[in-house]
Each structure stands twice: as C-alpha cells, then as structure tokens.
Amino acid sequence: MFKRALFIIFSVLVIVNIYGCAVGAIGMYEAGRAARDFNAPYNKVFEAAKSAFVSLGITLKGDTMEKETAKVKGVYNDGKYVNVAITNVNGSSSTVEVQVGSITSPDKERAVNILDTIGKQLGL
C-alpha cells in the first residue's frame, strides 16, 4: 500500500514538473503564462488591460479586438515583451492570460503584476 501511494505522489509531481503548472492566488500559472477570470464585460477588460500598460510603463505595440478574443501587445523598457490575451467567457465575465518574456524565460512576477493592475483598473 505504501509503495502504491508513493508511486501516485511521485507521478503527480512528475506531471506537475513536466507541465510547469501551479495553482494559487493568481488564478493559474502555467508554462510561462498567468491567467485569471474577471467578472467584468469583455470590452471593459480590454480597456483595463490597455490602461494597465500605461500605468506600468509598458510601451503599447498593438492591440486587436474581435468578437470573442482580443490581444494587447507591448514591451517593457528592458526589452521584455508582453502579450495579453482576453477571451469573452459570456456577456459579464472574461478570461485574461498574460505572458511576459519568452516561454523559455518567463517573468511570472511581472505577469501577475499585470493581472493585479488590470483588476485595479476594473475596480476589483
């Protein structure tokens, strides 16, 4: 019985390590991307993301908004790129994914900070 439990625990740890995911106060952090759901309409989250860029000193490099998805792209002064993807979940909530830096060299702290700033811009 002990060997089986040990095997299961080890297997879970290996899977988490391979996929690099962790769940916590940020919502989710996986493979270089931080994600969070916001109880706010899609168009307001899009505007809040652009305002967060201004607030954090991120240079806006482009933004697009389609029917169900939007993207906001920018760069920090040190050259790290920022990609924000917003998905319309329903009329009153949205999911935001943030990646700072590359997938091989992500900056989790900055990604979480951007999510926090978006929440502040929304008054949440």
N, C-alpha and C positions, 0 to 999 in steps of 0.2 A: 504494500500500500504506500509506504514512504517513497519508494522508488518511482512509483507512478505519479505521485504528487510532485516530486522533484522534477520529473520529466515534463509535466504540464507547465510548471512555473518557468522552467528553462525555455521551453518552446515559446511561451508568451513573451519572454524577454528578448528572444532572438527576433521574433516578428516585429516587436516594437523597435528594436535596434535597426532592422533592415529598412523599415518604412519611415523611421525617424519621426514618429508622431508622439505628441504629448497633449494631454487634455488638461486644462486648468482654467484659471480666472480669465484668460484672454478669449476663451471660447474654444479655439483649437489652434495648434501649431503643428504643421506637417510639411515636411520636405521643403523648408525654406519659406513657407507661406503662413501667415497668421490670418485667421478668419473669425468673423463674428457676425451674428444676426442682430439686426437693429429693427425695432418696432417703429419704423418710420417709412413713409412712402418713398418709392424708388427715386423720383426726381429730387426730393429733398436730400436724400443721402448723396446723390450725385453732386449737388451744390455744396453740401457739407464737406465732401472729400476735396473739392477744389479750394474751399476756404481753409481747410486743414493744411493744404500745401502752402498757402500764403502765410498762415500762422507759424508754420515750422520752418519757413525759409527755403522751401523746396521750389526749384525753378520748374514751372509747368512747361512740358514739352508737347503736350497734346491731350485732347480728350474727345471721346466719341460717345454718343448716346443713341442706342437703337431701342426697339420696342421692349425688349426684355433684359438687355445687358448694356452695360456702359463700362468704359475704361478711362482711367486718368493716368497719364504717364508724366514722370518728372525726373529730376536729378538733384541730388544734394551737392553742396559746394565742393565736397571731397571727391565727387565723381561717381558716387554710388547711385545706381538707377533705382527708381521707384515705380512699381506697377500696381495699380489698384483696379480690381475687377468687381463690379457691382452687379448683382443679379436680382431681378424683381421676383420675390417669392409669391406675393399676392399684392393686392392693392395697398396694404398697410404695413408690409414688412419687406426687408431686403437683406441679402447676404453680401458681406464685403470680404474680399480676400486681398491681402497686401503682401507683396514681396519686395524686399529691399536688398539690393546686391544681386549676385548671381545665385543660382541653385546650389552651386558648389561652395559658395562663400556667402551665405545669407546673413543678414543682420536682424536677428529676432527682436532685439530691444527697440530698434527704430520702427519695425513693423508694428509692434504692439503699441508704441507711442502714437503712431499714425491712427490706429484704430481708436485709441483713447481720445485723441483730438477730434476725430470725426464725431464720436459720441458727445463730446463737449459742444461742438458746433450745433448738434441737434438738440442740445439741452437735456441730454440723458445722463 
